[in-house]
């Protein structure tokens, strides 16, 4: 994570805040991926339901 933030991150946040910042970024990415996965699954379910209706 430090390589991504680099020297400007050290100057802005300080070394003691970087682990906290890394956790926050990680949690945000996890939530984004989870939401995207959920939306994708819903879309696939709707498409499958539409195909089933067309078959009947």
Backbone as ProteinMPNN parsed JSONL, in Angstrom:
{"seq_chain_A": "XXXXXXXXXXXXXXXXXXXXXXXXXXXXXXXXXXXXXXXXXXXXXXXXXXXXXXXX", "coords_chain_A": {"N_chain_A": [[0.825, -1.192, 0.0], [1.966, 1.189, 0.711], [3.628, 1.783, -1.423], [1.799, 2.592, -3.312], [0.649, 4.879, -2.254], [2.871, 6.439, -1.546], [5.404, 9.021, -1.17], [3.952, 11.52, -1.116], [1.652, 10.712, 0.28], [2.703, 10.088, 2.767], [3.42, 12.625, 3.589], [0.947, 13.947, 3.653], [-0.744, 12.351, 5.333], [0.815, 11.188, 7.302], [2.972, 8.776, 8.87], [1.767, 7.237, 10.893], [-0.921, 7.165, 10.328], [-1.214, 5.765, 7.967], [-1.659, 2.866, 8.046], [-4.331, 2.825, 8.925], [-5.565, 4.234, 6.868], [-5.05, 2.473, 4.77], [-6.616, 0.267, 5.573], [-9.157, 1.422, 5.372], [-9.315, 1.946, 2.621], [-9.142, -0.671, 1.671], [-11.503, -1.771, 2.786], [-13.398, -0.251, 1.438], [-12.966, -1.047, -1.241], [-13.631, -3.748, -0.976], [-16.378, -3.572, -0.345], [-17.323, -2.34, -2.686], [-16.748, -4.321, -4.62], [-18.355, -6.379, -3.643], [-20.919, -5.258, -3.907], [-21.008, -4.893, -6.699], [-20.85, -7.553, -7.53], [-23.244, -8.501, -6.482], [-25.119, -6.999, -7.964], [-24.565, -7.978, -10.524], [-25.287, -10.669, -10.223], [-28.047, -10.368, -9.757], [-28.847, -9.323, -12.235], [-28.233, -11.474, -13.922], [-30.031, -13.361, -12.901], [-32.467, -12.179, -13.596], [-32.28, -12.274, -16.383], [-32.22, -15.041, -16.755], [-34.774, -15.701, -15.789], [-36.353, -14.4, -17.684], [-35.693, -15.864, -19.96], [-36.766, -18.339, -19.259], [-39.476, -17.727, -19.236], [-39.888, -17.183, -21.913], [-39.57, -19.701, -22.984], [-41.856, -21.03, -22.272]], "CA_chain_A": [[0.0, 0.0, 0.0], [2.846, 2.347, 0.797], [4.132, 2.135, -2.747], [0.726, 3.263, -4.032], [0.461, 6.217, -1.677], [4.165, 7.079, -1.744], [5.863, 10.132, -0.335], [2.881, 12.492, -0.838], [0.783, 10.172, 1.314], [3.377, 10.257, 4.052], [3.366, 14.04, 3.96], [-0.433, 14.327, 3.948], [-1.391, 11.591, 6.39], [1.757, 10.788, 8.336], [3.181, 7.332, 8.902], [0.877, 6.558, 11.845], [-2.266, 7.067, 9.753], [-1.229, 4.951, 6.754], [-2.376, 1.588, 8.206], [-5.76, 3.143, 9.013], [-5.967, 4.594, 5.515], [-5.031, 1.234, 3.993], [-7.809, -0.512, 5.943], [-10.329, 2.106, 4.822], [-9.312, 1.707, 1.176], [-9.462, -2.086, 1.502], [-12.924, -1.96, 3.084], [-14.151, 0.372, 0.351], [-12.863, -1.944, -2.4], [-14.413, -4.954, -0.677], [-17.798, -3.225, -0.47], [-17.589, -2.101, -4.101], [-16.766, -5.619, -5.302], [-19.53, -7.105, -3.174], [-22.09, -4.641, -4.543], [-20.957, -5.192, -8.127], [-21.178, -8.967, -7.663], [-24.677, -8.615, -6.207], [-25.846, -6.469, -9.12], [-24.363, -8.908, -11.628], [-26.111, -11.851, -9.95], [-29.447, -9.987, -9.977], [-29.051, -9.193, -13.675], [-28.245, -12.824, -14.482], [-31.285, -13.993, -12.489], [-33.54, -11.598, -14.416], [-32.136, -12.82, -17.733], [-32.645, -16.451, -16.704], [-36.23, -15.719, -15.638], [-36.887, -14.014, -18.989], [-35.528, -17.006, -20.873], [-37.727, -19.38, -18.853], [-40.814, -17.292, -19.669], [-39.933, -17.326, -23.383], [-39.653, -21.131, -23.303], [-43.211, -21.553, -21.978]], "C_chain_A": [[0.87, 1.259, 0.0], [3.358, 2.762, -0.575], [3.078, 2.867, -3.572], [0.569, 4.703, -3.549], [1.734, 7.04, -1.828], [4.449, 8.218, -0.79], [4.758, 11.167, -0.101], [1.918, 12.007, 0.25], [1.39, 10.305, 2.695], [3.289, 11.699, 4.521], [1.956, 14.467, 4.359], [-0.985, 13.656, 5.196], [-0.47, 11.235, 7.541], [1.846, 9.278, 8.428], [2.224, 6.596, 9.846], [-0.527, 6.363, 11.29], [-2.34, 6.149, 8.538], [-1.895, 3.586, 6.947], [-3.899, 1.773, 8.259], [-6.305, 3.477, 7.623], [-6.026, 3.356, 4.624], [-6.245, 0.368, 4.297], [-9.061, 0.1, 5.346], [-10.437, 1.876, 3.318], [-9.692, 0.259, 0.896], [-10.94, -2.367, 1.744], [-13.793, -1.383, 1.977], [-14.132, -0.516, -0.898], [-13.676, -3.215, -2.185], [-15.9, -4.687, -0.856], [-18.182, -2.999, -1.927], [-17.697, -3.421, -4.859], [-18.004, -6.422, -4.92], [-20.798, -6.57, -3.836], [-22.14, -4.958, -6.031], [-21.336, -6.649, -8.373], [-22.677, -9.181, -7.468], [-25.505, -8.123, -7.395], [-25.736, -7.4, -10.32], [-25.238, -10.148, -11.451], [-27.589, -11.555, -10.187], [-29.758, -9.912, -11.469], [-29.12, -10.569, -14.331], [-29.537, -13.555, -14.128], [-32.456, -13.477, -13.328], [-33.483, -12.153, -15.844], [-32.585, -14.274, -17.777], [-34.162, -16.553, -16.591], [-36.9, -15.36, -16.963], [-36.794, -15.139, -19.99], [-36.526, -18.111, -20.549], [-39.137, -19.02, -19.322], [-40.961, -17.452, -21.188], [-40.1, -18.778, -23.796], [-41.052, -21.685, -23.091], [-44.219, -21.05, -22.921]], "O_chain_A": [[0.539, 2.26, -0.636], [3.504, 3.951, -0.856], [3.42, 3.674, -4.436], [0.38, 5.621, -4.346], [1.675, 8.212, -2.198], [3.814, 8.356, 0.256], [4.63, 11.657, 1.02], [1.428, 12.806, 1.048], [0.697, 10.595, 3.67], [3.105, 11.963, 5.71], [1.783, 15.255, 5.29], [-1.621, 14.308, 6.025], [-0.941, 11.003, 8.654], [0.89, 8.578, 8.096], [1.908, 5.431, 9.605], [-1.249, 5.476, 11.744], [-3.439, 5.786, 8.118], [-2.651, 3.173, 6.068], [-4.651, 0.972, 7.704], [-7.397, 3.038, 7.26], [-6.945, 3.208, 3.819], [-6.842, -0.205, 3.385], [-9.936, -0.62, 4.865], [-11.528, 1.637, 2.801], [-10.476, -0.014, -0.013], [-11.561, -3.118, 0.992], [-14.814, -1.97, 1.619], [-15.165, -0.712, -1.537], [-14.333, -3.701, -3.106], [-16.605, -5.496, -1.458], [-19.255, -3.424, -2.357], [-18.623, -3.619, -5.646], [-18.625, -7.064, -5.767], [-21.649, -7.343, -4.273], [-23.208, -5.26, -6.563], [-22.063, -6.948, -9.321], [-23.302, -9.948, -8.201], [-26.482, -8.764, -7.782], [-26.708, -7.589, -11.051], [-25.855, -10.622, -12.404], [-28.307, -12.382, -10.749], [-30.806, -10.38, -11.914], [-29.964, -10.807, -15.194], [-30.083, -14.287, -14.955], [-33.33, -14.248, -13.723], [-34.516, -12.463, -16.437], [-33.252, -14.694, -18.722], [-34.772, -17.407, -17.235], [-37.914, -15.959, -17.322], [-37.712, -15.348, -20.783], [-37.069, -18.746, -21.452], [-39.899, -19.887, -19.749], [-42.03, -17.812, -21.681], [-40.699, -19.066, -24.833], [-41.4, -22.711, -23.674], [-45.395, -21.394, -22.809]]}, "name": "protein", "num_of_chains": 1, "seq": "XXXXXXXXXXXXXXXXXXXXXXXXXXXXXXXXXXXXXXXXXXXXXXXXXXXXXXXX"}
